Amino acid sequence: HMPHAPPPSDRDRDRERDRDRRPPSPRRDRKRPAPEKRPEKRQKVEPDARAKLYQHLQHQKGWSLFWLEGIDPPTRASSNSNVTMLILSKGASGPASSFGFLMAASRQPQKQKDRQRECMKDLLVQVEQLLAGKSEADLRSWCQVHESQAQGPNGSNGSTDSPESDLEKLKTTISNRLSSTGSKSAAVDLQIASPSSCVIVSASSFEETESKEEEKSLPDLAAMNFFSADAAAQLEEAHRLGGLLRLQWHFAVVKATRENKDDKDSKDQSRPLALGIGFATDEAVSKARALRAAEVRAEVLTEAMFLKTQK
């Protein structure tokens, strides 16, 4: 018969007890991490901005929206565009006195789809700001192309002042305007950066961005003629020749930002406003047009245009 195993010594007993108390080994009990879910935010933003812009288009008479693709520098292949622009126009089928526009441009992300997303988000903000002013029927609420700039030598808008002193005058106009409409803080900071430029190689209608396989039809480009005579015909020609028409365009923006140094809450609530936009085939003209457009819009500016829309 088998001899009995000796009873465990005290030391063995302690070891057993310690083993039970030991925390589980991280390596042994490690669970494989669940595959990370890709953030769905990207998908949400796009249909949202696109759908909202589309809704505005349906509701507003005489509004039209189209894409422009550009290349910079002009030596790039026209199929390899790196600048995307989205133009919303009003009254493009009428005379210059009835034409207004808003515009967004993006050259940052490499992918066209991402640039389009940036443009849609930017333009949607501009449309919301326009509607917040409650005077979208008044052409002064839009950016306009003023004839004097188109005619002036070297893009001068009849003013002999430098852009800096033009901005100072504009600041005063805006402060007076905001004060007269009962705004608590009327201080506004204005900036005009150097115009960005590109060569436009293609245009497409807003609704058609998804269809890549079949040949895209050109949108109604009548709006382009307000920026430069015969621009629509030139773009149609470029389309026919596969983007071979190399005409450089310049895009300038006067940005207005509320100065709310004391009031942190209202600072969080406000957002910058693209007050004046200039688009032209001459750099100086684009800058002068942006300033003039800002001067005219300043006349109908309201505090609501700076506030973030409440969700």
Helices and strands as residue ranges (DSSP letters): H 10-21, H 41-59, E 63-71, E 83-90, G 96-98, E 100-106, H 112-132, G 139-141, H 147-151, G 153-155, H 163-180, E 188-192, E 196-205, G 206-208, H 224-227, H 231-240, E 248-258, H 264-269, E 273-280, H 283-298, G 303-306
